[in-house]
Amino acid sequence: SVLNLACAMVFSYWGILYALIGGMLNTAVYFAAGHYVRHYQGGKKLLTHPKVAPVDKKLKQAGIAGIVLLHMFPVPSFSGMNFIGGLSSVNFTVFFLGTFIALIPGALARGLVG
């Protein structure tokens, strides 16, 4: 994003670290929001829907590699993907590590350009 590129331009190589920290904070906050909705606002009904349940099951089985692949697609947005991750039955640690791995190439590229 433009903000990550600006971060890399202003802070040079430290910008890579700052962009990764910002992305991971976004992941934690939106995952927690999705997790809250799932547990306290009736989101569990969504996971039992006949069209959603198989996708959720496959995502949970795919683990870290599945999360990395999902983050390679530009749709939905990064924050939206994190929220959906919180709604799913994927473990936070798995989602967090998969997201971190997916962010590294882009952060490095922006940091080297900046």
C-alpha positions in Angstrom: 0.0 0.0 0.0 1.0 3.6 -0.3 1.4 3.9 3.5 3.9 1.0 3.6 5.8 2.4 0.7 6.0 5.8 2.4 7.2 4.0 5.6 10.0 2.4 3.6 10.9 5.7 2.0 11.1 7.6 5.3 12.7 4.9 7.5 14.7 3.0 4.9 15.5 -0.5 6.0 13.8 0.0 9.4 10.7 0.7 7.3 10.5 -3.0 6.5 10.3 -3.9 10.2 7.8 -1.1 10.9 5.6 -2.3 8.0 5.7 -5.8 9.3 4.8 -4.7 12.8 1.9 -2.6 11.5 0.6 -5.5 9.4 0.8 -7.9 12.2 -1.0 -5.5 14.6 -3.7 -5.2 12.0 -3.9 -9.0 11.8 -4.3 -9.4 15.6 -6.9 -6.7 15.9 -9.1 -7.8 13.0 -8.7 -11.5 13.9 -9.8 -10.7 17.5 -12.8 -8.8 16.1 -13.9 -11.7 13.9 -13.3 -14.1 16.8 -15.6 -11.9 19.0 -18.3 -11.9 16.4 -18.1 -15.7 16.0 -18.3 -16.4 19.7 -20.6 -13.7 21.0 -22.7 -12.4 18.1 -23.9 -15.6 16.5 -21.1 -16.1 14.0 -21.1 -19.9 14.7 -24.3 -20.2 12.7 -22.3 -19.0 9.7 -19.8 -21.8 10.1 -22.6 -24.4 10.0 -24.0 -23.1 6.7 -23.8 -25.9 4.0 -21.7 -23.7 1.7 -19.4 -22.2 4.3 -18.6 -25.3 6.4 -16.6 -27.2 3.7 -14.5 -24.1 3.0 -13.8 -23.6 6.7 -12.9 -27.2 7.1 -10.4 -27.1 4.1 -8.9 -23.9 5.4 -8.3 -25.4 8.8 -6.7 -28.5 7.2 -4.5 -26.4 4.9 -2.8 -24.7 7.9 -0.1 -22.1 7.4 0.3 -22.8 3.7 -3.4 -22.3 3.1 -3.3 -18.9 4.9 -0.2 -17.8 2.9 -2.0 -18.7 -0.3 -5.1 -16.9 0.7 -3.1 -13.7 1.4 -1.7 -13.9 -2.2 -5.1 -13.1 -3.6 -6.0 -9.4 -3.6 -9.7 -10.0 -2.8 -10.9 -9.5 -0.1 -8.8 -6.7 1.4 -6.1 -7.5 3.9 -8.2 -6.3 6.9 -11.2 -8.2 5.6 -9.2 -11.4 5.2 -8.0 -11.0 8.8 -11.6 -10.5 10.0 -12.7 -13.6 8.1 -9.9 -15.5 9.6 -11.2 -14.7 13.0 -14.7 -15.9 12.0 -13.3 -19.2 10.8 -12.2 -22.1 13.0 -8.5 -21.5 12.1 -6.2 -21.3 15.2 -4.8 -17.8 15.9 -1.2 -18.9 15.9 -1.6 -20.7 12.5 -3.3 -17.6 11.0 -0.7 -15.2 12.5 2.3 -17.2 11.3 0.7 -17.7 7.8 0.0 -13.9 7.6 3.6 -13.1 8.7 5.1 -15.3 6.0 2.8 -13.8 3.4 3.8 -10.2 4.3 7.6 -10.8 4.2 8.0 -10.6 0.3 6.0 -7.4 -0.1 7.7 -5.7 2.9 11.1 -6.6 1.6 10.3 -5.3 -1.9 8.9 -2.0 -0.6 11.9 -1.7 1.8 14.4 -2.1 -1.0 12.6 0.3 -3.2 12.3 2.9 -0.4 
